[in-house]
Amino acid sequence: NTEMLIPVLTMKDRFSGFERKVQLKAVKWKPQKDDQPRKVAQVLVVAKWGGELTVRGVAQATDLGRRLRVSLYPNDPTGLLRLHSSFRHDFKIYSSQEGRCQITAAAFTKGFLDLEGDIIPILVSLVTRDGFATGLLDEPI
């Protein structure tokens, strides 16, 4: 019943995640006649919301970024930081459209570049999440 979904999709005070979405899955099909396309007889409606990364997840992503920086620059821990300050416009972090993936990318960047402050400004200024970036993420290496 679609009337049951409307209150869930319009809740603003209970869910602070980036995304809310509805997924429709065909679970039963009508018998096919001749060359006619198949028609759905029954649909499963799945309402999803959230996409929030836990506090522990943010800490783990930040720590991973820091550890990668230290392992790449073991004898010069500020080498990457100097590079970042002079070539900031060339530094790219790509993420999918999923909220928790974007927050993970920002937290990783915070640790990798040894940045201070909140995750959201890092997300807005350094994490790329446009259609081109998504296409790059889908391509095999």
N, C-alpha and C positions, 0 to 999 in steps of 0.2 A: 504494500500500500504506500504510494508516494506521499500521502499526507503525513505519514509517520516520519519521513525524512526531512521535511521542511524545518521542524524545530531543531533537529541536530545540525543541519547545515547553517542555520542562522544563529546558533549559540555564539556569543562573543565573550562572555564572561568566564567560561569554563575551559576553553581550549585556546592556548596561546601559540600553537604550532604554526609553521608557515603554510601548511596545506590542509585542505579538507577536500575530499573527492569521493565520488560515487563510482563504483565499478559494477557493470552489469555482466553476468555470466550466463550463457544459455545452458540450461541443464536438461532440457527435454525438447525434442524436435517433433514437429508434425510429420506424418508420413509424406514422402515426396511423391508427386504425381508427374509422370512423364519427364519432360525437360525443364520443369518449373524449378526455381530456386528453393532451397530448403527454407522452411519457416519455423520460427521458434514457438514452442507451445508453453514453455515455462522458463522463467528467468529468476536467477538468484541475484539479489541486490545486496552489495556489500558497501557500507558506509565506512570510510576511513578518515581519520584525522590524526593530527600529531606531527610527527617529524621532529620531535624535540630531542636533542642530544642531552644525555645526563651530565651532571657535574663531573662525574668520574670520566666519562667519555671525552669531555673538553680537556681535562687534565692529562689524559693519556695521549690525545692528539698533540697537545702542546709539548709534552715530554718527548714524543717521537720526533717532532720538528727540531727540538733542541739537540737530541742525540744525533740526528742526521747531520746537523751543522757541525757539531764537535767531531764526528767521524770523518767528514769531508775536509775539515780544516783542523787537524789535530795539533799542529805546531803553530797555527796562526788563527786562533779563535775569532779574531776580529776581521779576518780577510773578507768573508762573505758580507759582514756588516758594512765595511767600507764600500764594497761593490754595490750593495743595496743603496747606499746613500748617493752614489754617483750615477747609477744606472737604473734607478727606480722605475722609469717608464718602460724598460725592457723586461722587467721581472714579471712573469705570468704564472698565475695559479688558476687552474681550471676546475670547475665543479659542475655536477649535474644540477637540475632544478630542484631536487629534493632538499628540503630544509635542513635535515640533519647532515647531509653531505656538504652543504654550504658552510654550516657551522664548523664541521670537522676540518674543512679546508682552511677556514680562518684561524682556528685554534692551532693547526699545524704551522701555518705561516707565522703566527705570533711567536711560537717557539723557535722556528727556523731562523727568523730574522731578529730574534731577541727583542720583540716589541713590547711596549708597556701599554696598559689600559685595557679597555673593554674590547670584546670580540667584534661587535657590530660595526664600528668604524673601519676595522681591518677588512671585514667582509665586504663592505660597500666600496672601499677604495682599491683593494688588491685582488679580490676573487672574481674571475670572469665566469659568467653563467649564461651566456647568450646562445643562440642556435648554432653558431659556428663552433663554439667551445664544446657543446654537446656532441656535435658531429665528430670532433677530434677524439672525444672520449669513447665514441662507439667504434672507431677505426682500429683494426688490429695493428700491432707494432711490427 
